[in-house]
Amino acid sequence: MDIGGSFEGVQASPARIRPAQRAPIPPRPRAGVVKERWEAYYVAATIASDTCAVSISILVGYVLGLGTHVPWLGDVTPGVGVVAGLLVLVFLYLCRAWDPRVLGQGSDEFSRLMRAILSAAVALGLLGLAGQALAARPWVFGLIPLAGVLAALGRLLLRSQIRRLRARGRCALPVLAVGNVESVGDLIERIRRDEQRGWVVVGACVPTGAAPDGSDSIDGVPVVGDLDAVAEVAREGAHRIVAVCPAPGWSPARLHQLAWNLEDLTAELVVDPGLMDVAGPRLHVDPVDGLPLLRLTRPTFTGVAWIAKHVVDRFGAVLLLLALAPLLVTVAVAVKLDGGPILFKQTRVGRHGREFTMFKFRSMVVDAERRLAALTADNEGAGPLFKLRKDPRITRVGGVLRRFSLDELPQLFNVLNGTMSLVGPRPPLPVEVASYGRAAQRRLLVRPGLTGLWQISGRSDLTWEQSVRLDLRYVENWNLALDARILWKTLGAVISRRGAY
């Protein structure tokens, strides 16, 4: 199914609307959000994929049920499979696992899928317990989880297709950015970096109704009106998203009025709460006498989830070392034949400022540290970092290792001994930490990682400020789902080799 077949592009921008052209907004019947055809196709494809996964699970149950006894589970009764399959589909609907707003992006899609599968298994287990039927056990502990795994794989395939289409400029939702020039510019940059979101900013409304310095655009996005023209611009431009950023003069009353005006349009309203890079479980709505307040809780690095992270780190490091043992030996031999020691050891700063020795495969000449002073003037790195795209100290073997991030693999031993994590901020040098401000110091609240947001977002191509912001975003919003998402994206970052030098 071509889920992007009907998308016509969003390059066209709405006509400029000035305050003098505005007219009262006439009342219109509420129409709701009109979906693009590709969105309907994508939802239909997801439902079909999930249904196929459930059907395969039921079929497996029927095959096993032909006089087969499953060890640890018991006798499989095929008739229970119909009930199990219906429960899975019902809970997929109840958990909003087919909501177009979460399909194809972020970890919330898989969180809802996992919640639906778990709920269906629990419901079937309770029904089996109430009826004293052991026939439910194979489905609760084996075949319903199988349906969940197959559904997740199907969604990953669909997600890869939608991302390919979005990389070609299709299947994206047009966004109207609203706010002051600085906040609109920051939003445009963030949306462009987050290509998988499927948004593209096609217009902007700023307080003056004009871009600075007499230009007509902000970072290539045309300014189409002022703050009073937002609703009319959204109607004329058929924008799907109206993103409101901080701006002087924006009061709760004006925001309420905008929300009311957009209710009859096809646009959805998203609002920047002004809490930069803090989201997820740390934000709570705490109403006081009907006034909704955003309550920000402090990040926690204790509890069951934190223990689970440590267990996953150790277990994952052991599995990766065993699986990659042939590759590690091959790389070690290649480095040794290139002359000099196999490993490069360097002091880095870990959690709470504790120093540790980090291991890497040697990718530079033996006297690389002594040659550093002569190359300082040519530094291309950001902030206190030293980087050269064509560093003369890198060996021939080292160039290949860095291109595919193979020089980082010995850090698995750091993960194993507890000085590093599989996922976390970039491990800094002591000289970098000495120049840290208060914000950057928060990077040291968690263990540094073998990979992280910096790894999947550009690595050496990032500015110092971008690198710090990504690390802080990880620290402020850490959770197991975020770790899983970063680990999944690391493979693509390594293959693309973006920022690796």
C-alpha positions in Angstrom: 0.0 0.0 0.0 1.4 3.4 -1.0 0.6 5.5 2.0 2.0 8.6 0.4 0.4 8.3 -3.0 -2.0 11.2 -2.5 0.3 13.7 -0.9 0.7 16.8 -3.1 3.5 18.5 -1.2 3.4 21.5 1.1 5.8 23.8 -0.6 3.2 26.4 -1.4 2.8 28.9 1.4 -0.4 30.9 2.2 -0.8 34.4 0.9 0.5 37.2 3.2 -2.2 38.6 5.4 -1.8 42.0 6.9 -3.8 43.5 9.7 -5.7 45.9 7.3 -6.9 42.9 5.3 -8.5 41.1 8.3 -12.2 40.6 8.5 -14.4 39.2 11.3 -14.3 35.4 11.4 -17.8 34.2 10.5 -19.3 31.3 12.4 -18.8 28.0 10.8 -20.2 24.5 11.6 -17.7 22.4 13.5 -15.9 20.1 11.0 -13.2 18.5 13.1 -9.8 17.7 11.9 -9.8 16.7 8.2 -7.2 14.0 7.6 -5.0 13.8 4.6 -5.6 10.7 2.5 -2.1 9.3 3.3 -3.0 9.5 7.0 -6.1 7.3 6.5 -4.0 4.9 4.5 -1.4 4.7 7.3 -4.0 4.1 10.0 -5.6 1.4 7.8 -2.2 -0.2 7.1 -1.5 -0.2 10.8 -4.8 -1.8 11.7 -4.3 -4.4 9.0 -0.8 -5.1 10.2 -1.9 -5.6 13.8 -4.8 -7.8 12.7 -2.4 -9.9 10.6 -0.1 -10.3 13.7 -3.1 -11.4 15.8 -4.2 -13.8 13.1 -0.7 -15.4 12.8 -0.7 -15.8 16.6 -4.0 -17.6 16.5 -2.9 -19.7 13.6 0.2 -20.7 15.5 -2.1 -21.7 18.4 -4.2 -23.8 16.1 -1.1 -25.6 14.8 0.2 -26.2 18.3 -3.2 -27.3 19.3 -3.2 -30.4 17.0 -2.5 -32.8 19.9 0.7 -30.8 20.9 1.7 -30.2 24.5 3.8 -27.0 24.9 6.5 -27.3 27.6 5.9 -25.0 30.6 2.6 -23.8 29.1 0.4 -26.9 28.9 -2.1 -28.1 26.3 -3.1 -25.5 23.8 -6.8 -25.2 23.2 -7.3 -23.5 19.8 -10.8 -22.3 20.6 -9.4 -19.9 23.3 -7.4 -18.2 20.5 -10.5 -16.5 19.1 -11.2 -14.9 22.5 -7.6 -13.9 22.9 -7.5 -12.3 19.4 -10.6 -10.3 20.0 -9.3 -9.1 23.4 -6.1 -7.9 21.8 -7.9 -6.0 19.1 -10.4 -4.5 21.6 -7.6 -3.3 23.9 -5.6 -1.9 20.9 -8.6 0.3 20.3 -9.2 1.2 24.0 -5.5 2.1 24.5 -5.7 4.3 21.4 -2.9 2.4 19.7 -4.3 3.4 16.3 -4.3 7.2 17.1 -2.9 9.0 14.0 -1.1 11.5 16.2 1.3 8.8 17.6 1.6 6.5 14.6 5.0 6.6 12.9 6.9 8.7 15.4 8.2 8.6 19.0 8.0 5.9 21.6 4.4 6.5 22.6 3.2 4.4 19.8 5.0 1.3 21.2 4.1 2.2 24.8 0.4 2.1 23.8 0.9 -1.2 21.9 2.7 -2.7 24.9 -0.1 -1.5 27.2 -2.8 -3.1 25.0 -1.0 -6.4 24.8 -0.4 -6.5 28.6 -4.0 -5.6 29.3 -5.3 -8.3 26.9 -3.1 -10.9 28.6 -4.2 -9.9 32.0 -7.9 -9.8 31.0 -7.6 -13.3 29.5 -5.7 -14.6 32.6 -8.5 -13.3 34.8 -11.2 -14.9 32.7 -9.3 -18.2 32.8 -8.8 -17.9 36.6 -12.5 -17.1 37.0 -13.5 -20.1 34.9 -10.7 -22.3 36.4 -9.5 -23.0 32.8 -5.9 -23.8 32.4 -6.4 -23.5 28.6 -5.8 -19.7 28.9 -2.3 -20.1 30.2 -0.5 -20.8 26.8 -2.2 -17.7 25.3 -1.5 -15.4 28.2 2.2 -16.3 28.5 3.1 -17.3 24.9 0.8 -16.5 22.1 -0.5 -13.0 23.0 3.1 -11.8 23.6 3.9 -13.3 20.2 1.1 -11.2 18.7 2.7 -8.2 20.3 6.1 -8.9 18.9 4.7 -9.4 15.4 2.6 -6.2 15.7 5.7 -4.3 16.7 7.7 -5.6 13.8 4.9 -4.7 11.4 4.8 -1.2 12.8 8.5 -0.8 12.4 8.2 -1.8 8.7 5.5 0.8 8.2 7.5 3.4 10.1 10.5 2.8 7.8 8.3 3.3 4.8 6.8 6.6 6.1 10.2 7.9 6.9 11.5 7.2 3.4 8.5 9.1 2.1 9.1 12.0 4.4 12.8 12.1 3.4 11.4 12.8 -0.1 9.2 15.7 1.1 6.0 13.7 1.2 3.6 12.7 4.0 4.2 15.9 6.1 1.8 18.2 7.9 2.1 22.0 7.2 2.8 24.0 10.3 2.1 27.7 11.1 4.7 28.9 13.6 3.5 31.7 16.0 5.6 33.8 18.4 8.5 36.2 18.5 11.2 36.1 15.9 13.7 34.2 18.2 11.2 31.5 19.3 9.9 31.0 15.8 13.4 30.6 14.5 14.2 28.1 17.2 11.1 26.1 16.4 11.9 26.1 12.7 15.3 24.7 13.4 14.0 22.1 15.7 11.3 20.8 13.3 13.8 20.7 10.5 16.2 18.6 12.6 13.4 16.2 13.7 12.6 15.0 10.2 10.8 11.9 11.5 8.1 14.1 13.1 6.6 14.7 9.7 6.1 18.5 10.2 7.2 21.3 7.9 6.9 25.0 8.8 5.3 26.8 5.8 4.4 30.1 7.4 5.1 32.3 10.5 3.2 35.0 12.4 5.2 37.4 14.5 4.2 40.4 16.6 5.2 43.0 13.9 3.8 41.0 11.0 7.2 41.3 9.3 10.6 39.6 9.5 13.6 41.5 10.9 15.8 43.6 8.6 13.1 44.2 6.1 13.1 40.6 4.8 10.0 38.6 4.0 11.1 35.4 5.8 12.7 33.8 8.8 15.1 31.0 7.9 13.4 30.7 4.6 9.9 30.5 6.0 7.7 33.4 4.8 6.1 35.7 7.4 2.4 35.7 6.6 0.9 38.0 9.3 1.0 39.3 12.8 -0.4 37.7 16.0 -3.9 39.0 15.4 -4.1 37.3 12.0 -3.3 33.7 13.2 -6.8 32.3 12.9 -7.4 33.8 9.5 -4.0 32.7 8.2 -4.7 29.2 9.5 -8.0 29.1 7.6 -6.7 30.5 4.4 -3.5 28.4 4.4 -5.1 25.1 5.4 -2.5 24.6 8.1 -2.8 21.4 10.1 -0.7 22.5 13.0 -0.6 25.9 14.7 2.4 26.0 17.0 2.4 28.8 19.5 5.8 29.9 21.0 6.5 32.6 23.6 5.7 36.1 22.4 5.1 39.4 24.2 1.5 40.2 24.7 0.2 36.6 24.6 -2.2 36.4 27.5 -4.3 33.3 28.5 -7.3 35.2 27.2 -5.8 35.5 23.7 -4.7 31.9 23.7 -8.2 30.8 24.7 -9.7 32.9 21.9 -7.3 31.4 19.4 -8.2 27.9 20.5 -11.9 28.7 20.1 -11.3 30.1 16.6 -9.3 27.0 15.6 -12.0 24.6 16.8 -14.0 25.1 13.6 -10.9 24.7 11.4 -8.8 21.8 10.3 -5.8 23.0 12.4 -4.7 21.6 15.8 -3.2 23.8 18.4 0.1 23.0 20.1 1.6 25.3 22.7 5.2 25.7 24.0 4.8 25.7 27.8 8.1 27.6 28.1 9.8 24.6 29.8 12.7 24.0 27.4 13.6 20.4 26.8 11.6 19.1 29.8 8.7 16.7 29.0 7.3 13.2 29.7 6.8 11.9 33.2 8.3 15.0 34.9 5.4 17.3 33.7 2.1 17.0 35.5 -1.1 19.0 35.3 -1.9 20.2 38.8 -5.1 22.2 38.9 -5.7 24.8 41.6 -9.3 25.9 41.9 -9.8 25.1 38.2 -6.6 26.8 37.1 -4.4 24.2 35.3 -0.8 24.5 36.4 2.2 22.6 35.0 4.0 21.0 37.9 7.6 20.1 37.3 9.1 17.3 39.4 12.8 16.8 39.9 14.5 14.1 37.9 15.0 10.8 39.8 17.9 8.4 39.3 16.8 5.8 41.8 14.1 3.2 42.0 13.1 0.1 40.0 13.6 1.8 36.6 17.1 2.9 37.5 18.0 -0.6 38.7 16.6 -2.0 35.5 18.8 0.3 33.5 21.9 -1.0 35.4 20.9 -4.6 34.8 20.3 -4.0 31.1 23.7 -2.2 30.9 25.6 -5.2 32.3 23.6 -7.9 30.6 23.7 -6.0 27.3 27.4 -5.4 27.5 28.0 -9.2 28.1 25.8 -10.1 25.1 27.4 -7.6 22.8 31.0 -8.6 23.8 30.1 -12.2 23.1 28.4 -11.5 19.8 31.1 -9.1 18.6 34.1 -11.2 19.9 35.2 -12.1 16.3 35.0 -8.5 15.2 36.9 -7.3 18.3 39.7 -9.8 17.7 39.9 -8.8 14.0 40.1 -5.1 14.8 42.7 -5.7 17.5 44.9 -7.6 15.1 44.5 -4.8 12.5 45.5 -2.1 15.0 48.4 -4.1 16.2 49.8 -4.7 12.7 49.5 -0.9 12.2 52.1 -0.5 14.9 51.8 0.5 18.5 49.4 -0.6 21.3 46.0 -1.9 20.6 44.1 0.2 23.1 44.1 3.9 23.8 43.4 4.8 27.4 42.2 8.2 28.4 41.0 9.8 31.6 37.3 10.9 31.4 34.8 12.2 33.9 31.9 10.1 35.0 28.9 10.4 37.3 29.2 13.0 40.1 32.6 14.1 38.7 34.4 10.9 39.4 37.3 10.2 36.9 37.8 6.9 35.2 39.9 5.3 32.5 38.0 5.0 29.2 39.1 2.4 26.6 39.1 2.8 22.8 40.8 1.1 20.0 43.8 3.2 19.0 43.0 5.2 15.9 45.9 7.7 16.0 49.7 7.5 15.9 51.4 6.7 19.1 52.6 10.3 19.8 49.3 11.9 19.0 49.1 13.8 22.3 52.5 15.4 21.7 51.4 16.6 18.2 48.2 18.2 19.5 49.7 21.6 20.3 50.9 22.1 16.7 47.3 21.5 15.5 45.4 23.7 17.9 45.2 26.6 15.5 43.3 24.4 13.0 40.7 23.2 15.5 37.3 22.7 13.9 35.7 21.4 17.1 32.9 23.1 19.0 33.6 24.8 22.3 36.3 23.1 24.3 36.4 20.1 22.0 39.2 19.5 19.6 38.2 18.0 16.2 39.7 18.0 12.7 37.9 16.5 9.7 41.3 15.5 8.2 43.4 15.0 11.3 46.9 14.0 10.2 47.4 11.9 13.3 44.8 9.4 12.3 46.2 6.1 11.0 45.0 4.3 7.9 43.2 1.7 10.0 42.0 4.4 12.4 40.2 6.2 9.7 38.1 3.1 8.9 37.5 2.5 12.6 36.2 6.0 13.2 34.1 6.0 10.0 32.1 3.1 11.5 32.5 4.0 15.2 34.4 0.7 15.7 37.0 2.4 17.8 34.3 2.9 20.5 33.6 -0.8 21.0 36.1 -1.4 23.9 33.9 1.0 26.0 31.7 -2.1 26.5 34.3 -3.0 29.1 33.6 0.4 30.8 29.9 -0.5 30.7 30.7 -3.9 32.3 32.7 -2.4 35.1 30.0 0.3 35.8 31.9 3.4 34.9 29.8 4.0 31.8 26.3 3.1 30.5 25.0 1.9 27.2 23.1 5.1 26.8 24.0 8.5 28.3 25.7 11.8 27.8 29.1 12.0 25.9 32.0 11.1 28.3 33.8 14.5 28.8 37.5 15.2 29.4 38.6 16.8 32.7 39.6 19.9 30.8 36.1 20.2 29.4 34.5 19.8 32.8 36.7 22.5 34.2 35.0 25.0 31.8 31.5 23.8 32.5 28.8 26.2 33.6 26.0 25.3 36.0 23.8 23.9 33.1 26.5 21.7 31.7 27.4 20.4 35.2 24.0 18.6 35.1 25.4 16.2 32.5 27.3 14.6 35.4 24.1 13.5 37.2 24.2 10.3 35.2 26.8 7.9 33.9 28.2 8.8 30.4 27.1 6.5 27.6 28.5 4.5 24.8 25.8 6.1 22.7 23.3 8.9 23.3 21.2 11.7 21.7 24.5 13.3 20.5 25.4 10.0 18.7 22.1 9.9 16.8 21.9 13.6 16.1 25.1 14.4 14.3 28.0 13.8 16.6 31.0 15.9 15.6 28.8 18.1 13.3 27.0 19.5 16.3 27.9 22.9 17.8 28.9 22.9 21.5 25.6 24.4 22.5 23.7 21.7 20.6 25.7 19.0 22.2 25.1 20.4 25.7 21.4 20.8 25.0 21.0 17.2 23.8 22.8 15.9 26.9 20.7 18.0 29.2 17.6 16.8 27.4 18.6 13.3 28.1 19.3 14.0 31.8 16.1 15.9 32.3 13.8 13.4 30.5 15.5 10.0 31.1 13.4 6.9 31.0 13.8 3.3 29.8 11.7 4.0 26.6 14.1 6.8 25.7 17.1 4.5 26.1 15.4 1.9 23.9 14.7 4.5 21.2 18.3 5.8 21.2 19.7 2.2 21.0 17.5 1.5 18.1 18.5 4.7 16.2 22.2 4.2 16.9 22.5 1.5 14.3 21.2 3.9 11.6 23.5 6.6 12.8 26.5 4.3 12.6 25.6 3.1 9.1 25.0 6.7 7.8 28.4 7.8 9.3 27.1 11.3 9.7 29.5 13.4 11.9 31.9 10.5 12.3 35.5 11.8 11.9 
